[in-house]
Amino acid sequence: MNLRLLIILAILLPGPLMVYSQNEAIEDDLYVQTFNSTRLVIGQSVDIATNGEMNLNIQHHFGAINTGFNNFFGFDQAATRLGIDYSFNDWFAAGIGRTTLEKTWDGFMKFRLLRQKKDGKMPISLTYFVNMGINGLEVPDSLNSKFSERFSYVHQLILARSFGERLSIQIMPTFIHRNLVDLKVDDNDVFTLGAGTSIYLSKRLNLNLEYHHILSEQTSKDYHDSFSVGIDIKTSGHVFQFFLSNSQGMLEQHFLPKTDGEWFNGDIRIGFNIVRAFTLKQKKYFQE
């Protein structure tokens, strides 16, 4: 049995074995909140922020551990993204961000199409995620590059289900388009299929796994599948996520088609996400 299949089975098989209610965090008594954060590990989760809530996101990936003592096992090398997203209502959120990797600016939108209900009448959640990235690296004038060549786009469907407070799983079919690639043989269009899970360990601690398999033939030859494992630590107003990953990128157009790290070679990066929530719009309640 190959490694890819083992990873997918490890993520998806626990689903039918653990049937309890998921995480206390519910926006109201009707719906289930599937995960602790809008990100599972380095990728998106099916959830969006609560209506009227703004999230400040700080994402940080160090270099590979196998770079050795001279680079302090990756701590001398780092990539960072700062982002803000806001939920305008119960089904739509948008955000912007800037990452040091390729000096990329990004903007994204998340649309909640379906939401799992506690009474079982809607058994799944479904979210559509779309983003656009703009490469901000300086290009020599001699190359006569067009501004449009800097753009890349991601379209992703996120299908998820909570099997009680002990376990949630999701799958993420994704399409990435890059206007410009490094070589003629490289894929401008890349397809991937991801799977992820969050396992409840305690009231404030969850274990998360996330794996993305590259489906496009040429890209799969040149790069590796992205695999990350991490934990969520919940505090009042914060979610702190600590993880290990073979990906340095923090945007889907970076880590899905361009992960060059290999776990068994020690190309493992330590990283963390910090999410700080600010409530900008108070919910209205019915009063007699």
Secondary structure as a PSIPRED ss2 file (coil, helix, strand):
# PSIPRED VFORMAT (PSIPRED V4.0)

   1 M C   1.000  0.000  0.000
   2 N C   1.000  0.000  0.000
   3 L H   0.000  1.000  0.000
   4 R H   0.000  1.000  0.000
   5 L H   0.000  1.000  0.000
   6 L H   0.000  1.000  0.000
   7 I H   0.000  1.000  0.000
   8 I H   0.000  1.000  0.000
   9 L H   0.000  1.000  0.000
  10 A H   0.000  1.000  0.000
  11 I H   0.000  1.000  0.000
  12 L H   0.000  1.000  0.000
  13 L C   1.000  0.000  0.000
  14 P C   1.000  0.000  0.000
  15 G H   0.000  1.000  0.000
  16 P H   0.000  1.000  0.000
  17 L H   0.000  1.000  0.000
  18 M C   1.000  0.000  0.000
  19 V C   1.000  0.000  0.000
  20 Y C   1.000  0.000  0.000
  21 S C   1.000  0.000  0.000
  22 Q E   0.000  0.000  1.000
  23 N C   1.000  0.000  0.000
  24 E C   1.000  0.000  0.000
  25 A C   1.000  0.000  0.000
  26 I C   1.000  0.000  0.000
  27 E C   1.000  0.000  0.000
  28 D C   1.000  0.000  0.000
  29 D C   1.000  0.000  0.000
  30 L C   1.000  0.000  0.000
  31 Y E   0.000  0.000  1.000
  32 V C   1.000  0.000  0.000
  33 Q C   1.000  0.000  0.000
  34 T C   1.000  0.000  0.000
  35 F C   1.000  0.000  0.000
  36 N C   1.000  0.000  0.000
  37 S C   1.000  0.000  0.000
  38 T C   1.000  0.000  0.000
  39 R E   0.000  0.000  1.000
  40 L C   1.000  0.000  0.000
  41 V C   1.000  0.000  0.000
  42 I C   1.000  0.000  0.000
  43 G C   1.000  0.000  0.000
  44 Q E   0.000  0.000  1.000
  45 S C   1.000  0.000  0.000
  46 V C   1.000  0.000  0.000
  47 D C   1.000  0.000  0.000
  48 I C   1.000  0.000  0.000
  49 A C   1.000  0.000  0.000
  50 T C   1.000  0.000  0.000
  51 N C   1.000  0.000  0.000
  52 G C   1.000  0.000  0.000
  53 E E   0.000  0.000  1.000
  54 M E   0.000  0.000  1.000
  55 N E   0.000  0.000  1.000
  56 L E   0.000  0.000  1.000
  57 N E   0.000  0.000  1.000
  58 I E   0.000  0.000  1.000
  59 Q E   0.000  0.000  1.000
  60 H E   0.000  0.000  1.000
  61 H E   0.000  0.000  1.000
  62 F E   0.000  0.000  1.000
  63 G E   0.000  0.000  1.000
  64 A E   0.000  0.000  1.000
  65 I H   0.000  1.000  0.000
  66 N H   0.000  1.000  0.000
  67 T H   0.000  1.000  0.000
  68 G C   1.000  0.000  0.000
  69 F H   0.000  1.000  0.000
  70 N H   0.000  1.000  0.000
  71 N H   0.000  1.000  0.000
  72 F H   0.000  1.000  0.000
  73 F H   0.000  1.000  0.000
  74 G H   0.000  1.000  0.000
  75 F C   1.000  0.000  0.000
  76 D C   1.000  0.000  0.000
  77 Q C   1.000  0.000  0.000
  78 A E   0.000  0.000  1.000
  79 A E   0.000  0.000  1.000
  80 T E   0.000  0.000  1.000
  81 R E   0.000  0.000  1.000
  82 L E   0.000  0.000  1.000
  83 G E   0.000  0.000  1.000
  84 I E   0.000  0.000  1.000
  85 D E   0.000  0.000  1.000
  86 Y E   0.000  0.000  1.000
  87 S E   0.000  0.000  1.000
  88 F C   1.000  0.000  0.000
  89 N C   1.000  0.000  0.000
  90 D C   1.000  0.000  0.000
  91 W C   1.000  0.000  0.000
  92 F E   0.000  0.000  1.000
  93 A E   0.000  0.000  1.000
  94 A E   0.000  0.000  1.000
  95 G E   0.000  0.000  1.000
  96 I E   0.000  0.000  1.000
  97 G E   0.000  0.000  1.000
  98 R E   0.000  0.000  1.000
  99 T E   0.000  0.000  1.000
 100 T C   1.000  0.000  0.000
 101 L H   0.000  1.000  0.000
 102 E H   0.000  1.000  0.000
 103 K H   0.000  1.000  0.000
 104 T E   0.000  0.000  1.000
 105 W E   0.000  0.000  1.000
 106 D E   0.000  0.000  1.000
 107 G E   0.000  0.000  1.000
 108 F E   0.000  0.000  1.000
 109 M E   0.000  0.000  1.000
 110 K E   0.000  0.000  1.000
 111 F E   0.000  0.000  1.000
 112 R E   0.000  0.000  1.000
 113 L E   0.000  0.000  1.000
 114 L E   0.000  0.000  1.000
 115 R C   1.000  0.000  0.000
 116 Q C   1.000  0.000  0.000
 117 K E   0.000  0.000  1.000
 118 K C   1.000  0.000  0.000
 119 D C   1.000  0.000  0.000
 120 G C   1.000  0.000  0.000
 121 K C   1.000  0.000  0.000
 122 M C   1.000  0.000  0.000
 123 P C   1.000  0.000  0.000
 124 I C   1.000  0.000  0.000
 125 S E   0.000  0.000  1.000
 126 L E   0.000  0.000  1.000
 127 T E   0.000  0.000  1.000
 128 Y E   0.000  0.000  1.000
 129 F E   0.000  0.000  1.000
 130 V E   0.000  0.000  1.000
 131 N E   0.000  0.000  1.000
 132 M E   0.000  0.000  1.000
 133 G E   0.000  0.000  1.000
 134 I E   0.000  0.000  1.000
 135 N C   1.000  0.000  0.000
 136 G C   1.000  0.000  0.000
 137 L C   1.000  0.000  0.000
 138 E C   1.000  0.000  0.000
 139 V C   1.000  0.000  0.000
 140 P C   1.000  0.000  0.000
 141 D H   0.000  1.000  0.000
 142 S H   0.000  1.000  0.000
 143 L H   0.000  1.000  0.000
 144 N C   1.000  0.000  0.000
 145 S C   1.000  0.000  0.000
 146 K C   1.000  0.000  0.000
 147 F H   0.000  1.000  0.000
 148 S H   0.000  1.000  0.000
 149 E H   0.000  1.000  0.000
 150 R H   0.000  1.000  0.000
 151 F E   0.000  0.000  1.000
 152 S E   0.000  0.000  1.000
 153 Y E   0.000  0.000  1.000
 154 V E   0.000  0.000  1.000
 155 H E   0.000  0.000  1.000
 156 Q E   0.000  0.000  1.000
 157 L E   0.000  0.000  1.000
 158 I E   0.000  0.000  1.000
 159 L E   0.000  0.000  1.000
 160 A E   0.000  0.000  1.000
 161 R E   0.000  0.000  1.000
 162 S E   0.000  0.000  1.000
 163 F C   1.000  0.000  0.000
 164 G C   1.000  0.000  0.000
 165 E E   0.000  0.000  1.000
 166 R C   1.000  0.000  0.000
 167 L E   0.000  0.000  1.000
 168 S E   0.000  0.000  1.000
 169 I E   0.000  0.000  1.000
 170 Q E   0.000  0.000  1.000
 171 I E   0.000  0.000  1.000
 172 M E   0.000  0.000  1.000
 173 P E   0.000  0.000  1.000
 174 T E   0.000  0.000  1.000
 175 F E   0.000  0.000  1.000
 176 I E   0.000  0.000  1.000
 177 H E   0.000  0.000  1.000
 178 R E   0.000  0.000  1.000
 179 N C   1.000  0.000  0.000
 180 L C   1.000  0.000  0.000
 181 V C   1.000  0.000  0.000
 182 D C   1.000  0.000  0.000
 183 L C   1.000  0.000  0.000
 184 K C   1.000  0.000  0.000
 185 V C   1.000  0.000  0.000
 186 D C   1.000  0.000  0.000
 187 D C   1.000  0.000  0.000
 188 N C   1.000  0.000  0.000
 189 D E   0.000  0.000  1.000
 190 V E   0.000  0.000  1.000
 191 F E   0.000  0.000  1.000
 192 T E   0.000  0.000  1.000
 193 L E   0.000  0.000  1.000
 194 G E   0.000  0.000  1.000
 195 A E   0.000  0.000  1.000
 196 G E   0.000  0.000  1.000
 197 T E   0.000  0.000  1.000
 198 S E   0.000  0.000  1.000
 199 I E   0.000  0.000  1.000
 200 Y E   0.000  0.000  1.000
 201 L E   0.000  0.000  1.000
 202 S E   0.000  0.000  1.000
 203 K C   1.000  0.000  0.000
 204 R C   1.000  0.000  0.000
 205 L E   0.000  0.000  1.000
 206 N E   0.000  0.000  1.000
 207 L E   0.000  0.000  1.000
 208 N E   0.000  0.000  1.000
 209 L E   0.000  0.000  1.000
 210 E E   0.000  0.000  1.000
 211 Y E   0.000  0.000  1.000
 212 H E   0.000  0.000  1.000
 213 H E   0.000  0.000  1.000
 214 I E   0.000  0.000  1.000
 215 L C   1.000  0.000  0.000
 216 S C   1.000  0.000  0.000
 217 E H   0.000  1.000  0.000
 218 Q H   0.000  1.000  0.000
 219 T H   0.000  1.000  0.000
 220 S H   0.000  1.000  0.000
 221 K H   0.000  1.000  0.000
 222 D H   0.000  1.000  0.000
 223 Y C   1.000  0.000  0.000
 224 H C   1.000  0.000  0.000
 225 D C   1.000  0.000  0.000
 226 S E   0.000  0.000  1.000
 227 F E   0.000  0.000  1.000
 228 S E   0.000  0.000  1.000
 229 V E   0.000  0.000  1.000
 230 G E   0.000  0.000  1.000
 231 I E   0.000  0.000  1.000
 232 D E   0.000  0.000  1.000
 233 I E   0.000  0.000  1.000
 234 K E   0.000  0.000  1.000
 235 T E   0.000  0.000  1.000
 236 S C   1.000  0.000  0.000
 237 G C   1.000  0.000  0.000
 238 H E   0.000  0.000  1.000
 239 V E   0.000  0.000  1.000
 240 F E   0.000  0.000  1.000
 241 Q E   0.000  0.000  1.000
 242 F E   0.000  0.000  1.000
 243 F E   0.000  0.000  1.000
 244 L E   0.000  0.000  1.000
 245 S E   0.000  0.000  1.000
 246 N C   1.000  0.000  0.000
 247 S C   1.000  0.000  0.000
 248 Q C   1.000  0.000  0.000
 249 G C   1.000  0.000  0.000
 250 M C   1.000  0.000  0.000
 251 L C   1.000  0.000  0.000
 252 E H   0.000  1.000  0.000
 253 Q H   0.000  1.000  0.000
 254 H H   0.000  1.000  0.000
 255 F H   0.000  1.000  0.000
 256 L C   1.000  0.000  0.000
 257 P C   1.000  0.000  0.000
 258 K C   1.000  0.000  0.000
 259 T C   1.000  0.000  0.000
 260 D C   1.000  0.000  0.000
 261 G C   1.000  0.000  0.000
 262 E C   1.000  0.000  0.000
 263 W H   0.000  1.000  0.000
 264 F H   0.000  1.000  0.000
 265 N H   0.000  1.000  0.000
 266 G C   1.000  0.000  0.000
 267 D C   1.000  0.000  0.000
 268 I C   1.000  0.000  0.000
 269 R E   0.000  0.000  1.000
 270 I E   0.000  0.000  1.000
 271 G E   0.000  0.000  1.000
 272 F E   0.000  0.000  1.000
 273 N E   0.000  0.000  1.000
 274 I E   0.000  0.000  1.000
 275 V E   0.000  0.000  1.000
 276 R E   0.000  0.000  1.000
 277 A E   0.000  0.000  1.000
 278 F E   0.000  0.000  1.000
 279 T E   0.000  0.000  1.000
 280 L C   1.000  0.000  0.000
 281 K C   1.000  0.000  0.000
 282 Q C   1.000  0.000  0.000
 283 K C   1.000  0.000  0.000
 284 K C   1.000  0.000  0.000
 285 Y C   1.000  0.000  0.000
 286 F C   1.000  0.000  0.000
 287 Q C   1.000  0.000  0.000
 288 E C   1.000  0.000  0.000
